Structure formats: C-alpha cells, structure tokens
Amino acid sequence: MASSEEDGGGNGAVEEKENGKKKKLGALATTWLIFYNVAMTAGWLVLGIAMVRFYIQKGTHRGLFRSVQKTLKFFQTFALLEVIHCAVGIVRTSVLVTGVQVSSRIFMVWFIAHSIKQIQNEESVILFLVVWTVTEITRYSFYTFNLLNHLPYFIKWARYNFFIVLYPAGVAGELLTIYAALPYVKKTGMFSLRLPNKYNVSFDYYYFLIIVMMSYVPLFPQLYFHMLRQRRRVLHGEVIVEKDD
C-alpha cells in the first residue's frame, strides 16, 4: 500500500480536494468560534449590567448572587465547550490547562456558591464575580475581534494588562470564599462519605476543600507568569524562549 504522502503528491486533484475540505472546515470552525465568542461576550455583559443595576437599586451586595445566579450558571457551564474546542483541534490550546481553568470555575459556581447558600452574601463572592465578569468581557471581546481580523488596540491592551490586577484579586476572592465555606461544610458533612458504607470508601469534602486551596499555591504562579510572558511578547514584541523541563 502506497503512503498517503505519495498519494497526495502524485495526484493534484486529490491534493486540491483535500485543501478545499480543510479550507471549508476552517471557515466553519471560524464561523462557529465567532458566534460562540459573541454569545459569551453578550452573556457576561448582560451579567455585568445586571450586577450594576442590582447594586444601584438595592444599595447593597446582599442578594446580588441570588439575583444573577441563573445567568452566571448558564454561561459559566456553557464554557465547557472550550474544552471540546481544544480537544477537536479548532483552538490550539492545551486541553489540560483549559480543562483545569474551566472546571475550577464551574466548581466554584456549583459546588461552593450554589451549594452553600450561607456564603452567598460574602463580600469575597462579589469580588470574584466582579473579577470574572470584567475578565470574561475583555477576553471574549478580544477573541471575537481577533477572529474578525479587526482588533482594536484598547481591547488588546486591556486583555494583556487588566489581568495583572484582576487575576490576583480573583484568586483572593475564590480562596476567601472557600475558606468561608469550611465551617458549614464541616458542620453539615455535605458531599462527604463516611465509613462504614457498602462501597467501603471514605471521602471528606472538608479536607478536599483544604487540598483545593493548597493547590492554588503551585498553580497560580505558573499561570500568572505565563500571562506575563505572553504580555511581553504581544505588547512589546519580545521573543520568549520557553525552557524545556
């Protein structure tokens, strides 16, 4: 059997047909990504407007999470598609890195803020909500304009500068929220599995949350300094040489 390289090189019609399929697939992928990023930009913008309107009307942050939680849950869960985008290759980003980032957000929404209602009025919840909203509006706007080949410099500047403050603030909000949840988790034993049981397996959600908090220590600096390197490359044109492990 002849190799595919030989077949492709020896048949111009086949090569042209394959290139046409790739171009068509690329066009479809780009169209989908534009739609996805426009939808996500709009969704987070709606969420941001709702948060501002709530605070203006009520004059307090208490009850804010409850008022926007449906929108937050929908669009943050919808972001699971980004893992699929990476897995099928229409976005050239690590599936592992994207999976960790998306799943950590979903974990915060569903297994912390949603499940432990006693902490929904904590200021730390509002902190990470505000940070997420500004970050996602900026990020998805950047992707949208970039795909349209018409990227305003302000969006580009915002994408690679806002994170310097927003990233640490968001991490602080998430950690403080998990910390606030610990007493309630310990008291209720929620999501925990005690021995003896028919599965002969033990799981303590309280200690799991402590491990999650500890995982921020090695992960945060890696992601943060990666973004700083990206910032130098994009805004200042520096050539960044990654060291091999």
Long-range contacts (C-beta under 8 A, 24 or more apart in sequence): 29-90, 30-147, 32-90, 33-85, 33-90, 33-91, 33-143, 33-147, 34-144, 34-147, 34-148, 36-81, 36-85, 37-140, 37-143, 37-144, 37-147, 38-140, 38-144, 40-75, 40-78, 40-79, 40-136, 40-140, 41-136, 41-137, 41-140, 41-141, 41-144, 43-71, 43-74, 43-75, 43-78, 44-75, 44-132, 44-133, 44-136, 44-137, 44-140, 45-137, 46-71, 47-71, 47-72, 47-75, 47-133, 48-133, 48-134, 48-137, 51-129, 51-130, 51-133, 61-121, 61-123, 61-126, 62-121, 63-121, 64-126, 64-129, 65-113, 65-120, 65-121, 65-125, 65-126, 65-129, 66-120, 68-129, 69-113, 69-114, 72-109, 72-129, 73-109, 73-110, 73-114, 76-105, 76-106, 76-109, 76-132, 77-106, 77-109, 77-110, 79-105, 79-106, 80-106, 97-223, 100-219, 101-223, 104-174, 105-132, 107-212, 108-174, 108-177, 108-178, 111-191, 112-177, 112-178, 112-181, 113-177, 115-190, 115-191, 116-181, 116-184, 116-185, 116-190, 118-184, 119-177, 119-180, 119-181, 119-184, 122-176, 122-177, 122-180, 124-172, 124-173, 124-174, 124-176, 124-177, 124-180, 125-173, 125-177, 126-173, 127-169, 127-170, 127-172, 127-173, 127-176, 128-170, 128-173, 128-174, 128-177, 129-173, 131-166, 131-169, 131-170, 131-173, 132-170, 134-162, 134-166, 135-162, 135-163, 135-166, 135-167, 135-170, 138-162, 156-234, 156-235, 157-235, 160-227, 160-230, 160-231, 160-234, 160-235, 161-231, 161-235, 163-227, 163-231, 164-228, 164-231, 167-223, 167-224, 167-227, 168-224, 171-216, 171-220, 174-216, 175-213, 175-216, 178-209, 178-212, 178-213, 179-213, 181-209, 182-206, 182-209, 182-210, 185-209
